[in-house]
């Protein structure tokens, strides 16, 4: 596999010919690199442009140079700047910051970024952080040592707080960093802020452990993996200060709102062959009554992951309002609630505008036994009148 980097900033194309020759074209320049079976570069011709070709990333599979790694352009050494993703190493050389523009397909009807889009930004910047570190192996954020030990990352807990939602076309900066979490885990944190003002919009923190890709069982962290990632650990405060996280209670079939018509699609699976964690959040929100969503905006979400969910699973989403009596007859039937809420929205008569919360549960039925996938809690604040 070949990993190519060009400082000139123009597009490049690569093609392979006979004799294991790699032709590189950049603008009007064309150069040929010939590689041995062991991956060592024999000859190379460099134009006025600055080229770096990673010999370590040129490997042979079945007698031909593999194209995948060349297309991914995965570095084998730490990169201080990622010009393609507008990312840069910060935080003493171990944190990562990426500048992002909120696109049209990442916002909802109100022109603000959706929760799904925010969660995808967190996931993408985390993977890009591993990318620039030079540790990325052939996996979904897995390091070279993890690949050798057949390990993958799985998230056990994630918490996101939204102070303000980015809007369509806004430029934001996403900072992310990692630290130790117990003996065999890793913590990852994020901050999303305005590029213009520096105001923090979103805070997020998460905990990760390793799972054996074949047995699907949790694994201790091998020493070679610890040696890879520990130099990147930052000993600093979490993005969200939560010294004693509250345990989320388990719901049962007496929950007020239940959606039993959920089934993973092929597109819901990630590279680890299980349902992506972003999909879980969507399933939870879909169970909340629509009329509530119209009047309230998500303030925070906490997810506690219990087990993975595969393609063939049938998922049930349960939801219960935490404040007994406020929605005791259901949002749709509580006329007094609706009238009071409407009056407050029109006159903004509630100075404190208290938040409300829901408890959630996603579960599947396997062999006549119900298994938890994720427990969750969401808090909401009333939307202000435009």
Legacy VTK file of the C-alpha trace (Angstrom):
# vtk DataFile Version 3.0
C-alpha trace
ASCII
DATASET POLYDATA
POINTS 386 float
0.000 0.000 0.000
1.279 3.514 -0.670
0.661 6.559 1.487
1.209 9.850 -0.361
1.388 13.398 0.941
1.755 16.565 -1.114
2.479 20.014 0.299
1.701 21.771 -2.961
-2.043 21.536 -2.390
-3.120 20.263 -5.837
-4.905 17.006 -6.618
-3.034 13.756 -7.213
-3.770 10.542 -9.072
-2.062 7.167 -8.784
-1.972 4.166 -11.109
-0.150 0.847 -11.066
1.635 -0.757 -13.989
3.752 -3.818 -14.673
6.795 -4.478 -12.538
5.207 -3.098 -9.387
5.616 0.505 -10.537
3.506 3.254 -8.991
2.928 6.271 -11.241
2.132 9.483 -9.394
0.633 12.453 -11.191
0.247 15.877 -9.626
-0.736 18.610 -12.036
1.750 18.539 -14.907
4.290 16.448 -12.966
4.567 12.677 -13.352
6.959 10.455 -11.427
7.441 6.698 -11.066
8.285 4.824 -7.874
9.352 1.168 -8.011
8.933 -1.037 -4.936
10.442 -4.405 -4.023
8.302 -7.205 -2.627
9.547 -6.282 0.868
8.218 -2.757 0.445
11.532 -0.897 0.118
11.658 1.901 -2.437
14.253 1.289 -5.154
14.073 4.465 -7.192
12.249 7.722 -6.876
12.231 10.969 -8.823
11.064 14.133 -7.076
9.801 17.239 -8.849
9.905 20.784 -7.494
6.875 19.890 -5.413
7.508 18.400 -1.965
6.573 14.714 -1.873
6.747 12.169 0.928
6.121 8.518 0.098
5.841 6.186 3.084
7.777 3.030 2.311
6.317 1.347 5.384
2.844 1.724 3.936
3.716 0.008 0.631
2.929 -3.680 1.100
2.151 -6.616 -1.117
-1.028 -8.702 -0.976
-1.306 -11.561 -3.438
1.547 -10.146 -5.544
0.014 -6.713 -6.216
0.130 -3.409 -4.367
-3.071 -2.897 -2.414
-4.956 0.223 -3.418
-7.044 0.741 -0.271
-4.429 2.332 1.953
-3.317 4.615 -0.851
-6.858 5.888 -1.280
-7.266 6.378 2.469
-3.907 8.142 2.689
-3.346 6.876 6.249
-0.097 8.276 7.710
2.387 6.067 9.510
3.846 8.919 11.547
2.363 11.718 13.632
1.055 14.604 11.526
0.907 18.079 13.069
-1.460 19.375 10.394
-4.171 17.680 8.355
-4.863 20.079 5.452
-7.533 17.892 3.881
-9.732 17.805 7.005
-8.616 21.225 8.311
-7.319 19.596 11.472
-4.345 20.460 13.657
-2.607 18.962 16.693
-3.072 21.113 19.827
-2.901 20.679 23.599
0.823 20.192 23.971
1.043 18.033 20.871
-1.529 15.404 21.861
-4.965 17.030 21.458
-6.769 17.567 18.158
-8.770 20.477 16.737
-10.794 20.435 13.544
-12.554 23.354 11.848
-15.915 22.411 10.346
-18.695 24.181 8.449
-22.245 23.108 9.335
-23.742 21.836 6.068
-27.310 21.921 4.829
-27.894 18.199 5.372
-26.748 18.487 8.999
-29.552 20.807 10.113
-33.259 20.361 10.734
-36.305 22.438 9.864
-35.204 25.183 12.288
-31.816 25.492 10.500
-29.905 24.313 13.570
-27.679 21.238 13.718
-29.504 18.061 14.724
-28.398 15.828 17.578
-27.506 13.166 15.024
-25.208 15.611 13.235
-23.507 16.616 16.487
-22.914 12.978 17.445
-21.509 12.280 13.984
-19.126 15.240 14.373
-17.896 13.807 17.663
-17.315 10.404 16.098
-15.596 11.804 13.014
-13.193 14.064 14.917
-12.301 11.201 17.259
-11.356 9.020 14.289
-9.433 11.872 12.668
-7.513 12.330 15.916
-6.347 8.719 15.657
-5.628 9.292 11.957
-3.176 12.169 12.523
-1.524 10.322 15.400
-0.053 7.807 12.981
-1.523 4.970 15.071
-4.503 4.112 12.888
-4.514 0.490 11.770
-6.956 -1.380 9.578
-10.015 -0.786 11.719
-12.626 1.644 13.051
-10.231 3.762 15.123
-8.189 0.706 16.125
-4.433 1.076 16.559
-1.850 -1.223 15.003
-1.508 -3.108 18.299
-5.266 -3.545 18.543
-5.383 -4.961 15.018
-2.650 -7.466 15.887
-4.647 -8.525 18.974
-7.976 -8.594 17.081
-9.464 -5.858 19.280
-11.968 -3.071 18.611
-13.196 -0.081 20.630
-16.677 -0.071 22.167
-18.228 2.846 24.049
-19.704 2.156 27.493
-20.994 5.611 28.406
-21.497 8.922 26.632
-22.826 12.231 27.880
-23.532 15.296 25.737
-24.606 18.763 26.918
-25.830 21.360 24.425
-25.758 25.013 25.480
-26.488 26.308 21.991
-27.004 24.591 18.643
-24.771 25.606 15.716
-26.687 26.939 12.716
-26.509 26.224 8.995
-23.346 27.660 7.449
-21.696 28.429 10.782
-18.012 27.624 11.225
-17.234 25.703 14.411
-14.121 24.237 16.009
-14.181 20.774 17.553
-11.525 20.008 20.170
-11.011 16.426 21.347
-8.548 14.729 23.681
-8.146 11.401 25.488
-7.155 10.237 28.958
-7.032 7.091 31.069
-10.262 5.620 32.454
-9.448 2.981 35.040
-6.905 0.296 34.271
-8.263 -0.964 30.959
-10.318 1.906 29.583
-9.965 5.243 27.857
-11.871 8.487 28.263
-12.506 10.840 25.352
-13.791 14.396 25.641
-14.945 17.034 23.173
-15.749 20.744 23.028
-17.595 22.312 20.088
-17.219 26.099 19.993
-17.912 29.012 17.698
-14.964 29.749 15.429
-15.930 33.420 15.454
-16.515 34.091 19.160
-14.981 31.111 20.959
-18.257 30.464 22.794
-18.630 26.810 23.789
-21.772 25.309 22.259
-21.449 21.616 23.091
-19.590 19.587 25.736
-19.246 15.809 25.593
-17.437 13.050 27.446
-17.282 9.286 26.909
-15.708 6.073 28.192
-14.352 3.291 25.987
-13.123 -0.281 26.484
-11.817 -2.978 24.158
-13.677 -5.965 22.775
-12.345 -9.027 20.997
-13.607 -8.834 17.434
-14.151 -12.593 17.134
-15.461 -13.608 20.556
-17.350 -10.284 21.111
-16.153 -10.326 24.714
-14.559 -7.434 26.591
-10.783 -7.586 26.829
-8.020 -6.217 29.020
-5.758 -3.645 27.407
-2.586 -5.336 26.096
0.674 -3.679 27.119
1.639 -2.958 23.520
-1.634 -1.051 23.032
-1.121 0.811 26.303
2.331 1.814 25.086
0.803 3.148 21.871
-1.972 5.288 23.315
-0.757 6.363 26.767
1.601 9.065 25.378
-1.536 10.746 24.011
-3.315 10.869 27.377
-3.976 14.321 28.813
-4.446 14.756 32.537
-7.008 17.544 32.525
-10.581 18.093 33.613
-13.345 16.356 31.728
-15.410 18.464 29.356
-18.364 17.699 31.651
-17.719 17.710 35.389
-19.688 14.769 36.758
-17.804 13.274 39.694
-20.605 10.899 40.729
-22.660 9.947 37.662
-26.214 9.057 38.576
-27.273 5.529 37.692
-30.074 5.452 35.146
-32.976 3.325 36.350
-34.214 0.443 34.242
-37.667 0.794 32.697
-40.098 -2.082 32.224
-43.105 -2.696 30.015
-45.242 -0.369 32.149
-43.427 2.629 30.616
-45.772 5.271 29.239
-44.399 5.315 25.697
-43.245 2.214 23.815
-42.172 1.760 20.207
-41.790 -1.884 19.193
-41.454 -1.383 15.445
-37.723 -0.720 15.254
-35.422 -2.823 13.090
-31.804 -2.077 12.191
-31.180 -1.365 8.535
-28.098 -2.386 6.642
-27.024 1.259 6.595
-27.168 1.405 10.427
-24.138 -0.894 10.804
-20.632 0.493 11.197
-17.295 -1.062 10.243
-17.356 -3.192 13.404
-20.540 -4.891 12.128
-22.839 -3.631 14.857
-25.365 -0.805 15.017
-23.625 2.559 15.293
-24.159 4.344 18.616
-25.651 7.397 16.860
-28.606 5.273 15.767
-29.429 4.431 19.384
-29.979 8.101 20.177
-32.330 8.445 17.204
-34.411 5.458 18.352
-34.763 6.996 21.803
-35.904 10.374 20.504
-38.434 8.821 18.138
-40.345 7.407 21.111
-40.921 10.827 22.722
-44.339 12.249 21.731
-44.102 14.561 18.730
-46.127 17.279 20.399
-43.496 17.508 23.132
-40.684 17.801 20.595
-42.491 20.749 19.005
-42.300 22.792 22.223
-39.027 21.603 23.769
-35.374 21.450 22.720
-32.876 18.804 23.820
-30.507 20.091 26.505
-28.531 16.926 27.313
-28.410 13.204 26.677
-26.683 10.430 28.629
-26.266 6.944 27.180
-25.173 3.837 29.111
-24.367 1.014 26.703
-25.043 -2.540 27.886
-24.502 -4.717 24.820
-24.131 -4.458 21.068
-26.971 -4.736 18.592
-26.660 -6.617 15.308
-28.425 -6.519 11.978
-31.032 -9.186 12.754
-32.214 -7.771 16.091
-35.709 -6.426 16.708
-35.498 -3.396 18.966
-38.032 -2.011 21.424
-37.720 1.574 22.664
-39.273 2.487 26.032
-39.677 6.018 27.366
-41.044 7.467 30.598
-41.339 11.065 31.789
-39.441 11.531 35.064
-41.696 14.141 36.683
-44.777 12.293 37.893
-47.961 14.260 37.428
-46.709 16.767 34.873
-47.604 14.505 31.974
-49.585 11.948 33.907
-52.350 11.829 31.304
-49.976 11.945 28.382
-48.866 15.084 26.572
-51.530 14.804 23.948
-54.392 14.592 26.442
-53.234 17.105 29.036
-55.214 20.190 28.012
-54.183 22.272 31.021
-50.533 21.594 30.327
-50.908 22.610 26.709
-52.755 25.823 27.550
-50.247 26.817 30.221
-47.306 25.989 27.979
-48.762 27.995 25.096
-49.332 31.019 27.345
-45.748 30.865 28.594
-44.343 30.536 25.110
-46.323 33.476 23.779
-45.678 35.763 26.746
-42.378 34.271 27.942
-43.907 34.440 31.418
-41.644 31.783 32.913
-38.336 33.445 33.908
-36.688 30.208 35.015
-38.005 28.038 32.177
-37.344 24.743 34.028
-36.093 21.678 32.206
-37.907 18.358 31.980
-36.387 14.899 31.657
-37.151 11.450 30.259
-35.711 8.036 31.061
-35.152 5.688 28.109
-34.427 2.034 27.461
-33.598 0.148 24.285
-33.949 -3.628 24.476
-34.047 -6.658 22.226
-35.593 -10.111 22.588
-33.267 -13.054 22.017
-34.234 -16.692 22.584
-37.347 -15.592 24.493
-35.162 -13.471 26.765
-35.167 -9.693 26.893
-31.723 -8.070 26.825
-30.866 -4.419 27.448
-28.941 -2.540 24.771
-28.808 1.002 26.121
-30.201 2.953 29.047
-30.569 6.666 28.550
-31.720 9.950 29.995
-32.586 13.133 28.146
-33.269 16.605 29.543
-35.160 19.288 27.678
-35.733 23.020 27.868
-38.630 24.957 26.407
-38.001 26.632 23.104
-38.052 30.385 23.089
-40.401 32.246 20.812
-38.504 33.482 17.701
LINES 1 387
386 0 1 2 3 4 5 6 7 8 9 10 11 12 13 14 15 16 17 18 19 20 21 22 23 24 25 26 27 28 29 30 31 32 33 34 35 36 37 38 39 40 41 42 43 44 45 46 47 48 49 50 51 52 53 54 55 56 57 58 59 60 61 62 63 64 65 66 67 68 69 70 71 72 73 74 75 76 77 78 79 80 81 82 83 84 85 86 87 88 89 90 91 92 93 94 95 96 97 98 99 100 101 102 103 104 105 106 107 108 109 110 111 112 113 114 115 116 117 118 119 120 121 122 123 124 125 126 127 128 129 130 131 132 133 134 135 136 137 138 139 140 141 142 143 144 145 146 147 148 149 150 151 152 153 154 155 156 157 158 159 160 161 162 163 164 165 166 167 168 169 170 171 172 173 174 175 176 177 178 179 180 181 182 183 184 185 186 187 188 189 190 191 192 193 194 195 196 197 198 199 200 201 202 203 204 205 206 207 208 209 210 211 212 213 214 215 216 217 218 219 220 221 222 223 224 225 226 227 228 229 230 231 232 233 234 235 236 237 238 239 240 241 242 243 244 245 246 247 248 249 250 251 252 253 254 255 256 257 258 259 260 261 262 263 264 265 266 267 268 269 270 271 272 273 274 275 276 277 278 279 280 281 282 283 284 285 286 287 288 289 290 291 292 293 294 295 296 297 298 299 300 301 302 303 304 305 306 307 308 309 310 311 312 313 314 315 316 317 318 319 320 321 322 323 324 325 326 327 328 329 330 331 332 333 334 335 336 337 338 339 340 341 342 343 344 345 346 347 348 349 350 351 352 353 354 355 356 357 358 359 360 361 362 363 364 365 366 367 368 369 370 371 372 373 374 375 376 377 378 379 380 381 382 383 384 385
